[in-house]
Amino acid sequence: MTAKPMTKTQLVAALAEAMGSDRKVAAAALDAVAEVVAREVAAGGTVTLPGIGKVACKERPERQVRNPATGEMVTKAADKQVKITVAKALKDSVNG
């Protein structure tokens, strides 16, 4: 049985406790980090979150894909994909 994912409210509460501040400050900090990461990755950059991993944008070329409903091969336009590489420190803490 897997645990439920932590909600934003729970994350803000835990962050506020870790920072020794109130929830309003913690929520603003979390929102600011999310905004900066999204803006940088959307611009094609990479963001390293120490102890967590790297978030990067990877461009994928136009390619042939199969429509699972019909089996027909169709051309999918070039697009971008967000990739997250987990940091070794986080992997080690989970597996340690």
N, C-alpha and C positions, 0 to 999 in steps of 0.2 A: 504494500500500500504506500503510495507516495503522498508526501505532505503537500498541502495547498501552497501555491506561490504567495509570497509576501505581497500584500497590497501596497499601494502608494501611501495610504494613511499609516500603515504599520511601519513602512520604511521611514517616513517622516518622523514618527515617534521615536524610533530607534536612533535615527540620526540626531535628533534634538538631544536625546539622552547622552549620546557619545560626544556631542559638541558642548554639552553643558549649557544649552540655550533653549529658547522656547520653540514651539512647533512652527510658528510663523517664519522665523529666521531659517530654520531647517528646510521648510518647504520652498522658500525663496532660493536657498542655495542649491537644492536639488533641481528646481526648475531652470536655474541659470546654467548648471552643468549640462543638463539635457539639451538646452537651446544651443549652447556653444558646440557640443558634439554634433548635433544635427546639422548646424550651419556649416561646420568644417567638412564633414563627410559629404554633404550635398555638393560642396564646391570641389570635390575630388580629393580632398586631403585625408590624412590619417590622424587619429587621436589615440594617444597612449594613456590609458587609465592605470596608473601604477598599482601593482598588486592584483589587477583584474584582467587586463588584456588590451588589445588594440582593436579599434573600430576603423574600418577602411571601406572605401568605395572601389569596386572593381567593375570595369566596363566589359560587357560581353558583346561579341560581334553578332551580326545577323546569322541565323542558323536555321537548319531544318529540324522540325520537331514533329512528332506523331500526335494527331488528335486521337485521344484514347476512345472517344465515342464512335468514331468512324474508321479509324485506322489509317486515315489519309495523312500524307506528309504535307505539311504547310511550312511556309517561311515565317519565322518569328523575327520581328525587327530587333535591331541592336538595342540593348538596354543596360541599366546599371544594377549592380547587386551589392548590398551591404554585407560585409564579411566581418566576423568577430573572431579574433584569435585569442584564446584564453592564455593568460600568463602562467608561467611555470610555477610561480609562488602560489597561485590559486589552486592549480592542479595538485601540487604537493600538499596543501592544507586539506584538501578534500580527501585525498588518498592516504594521508599520513595518519 
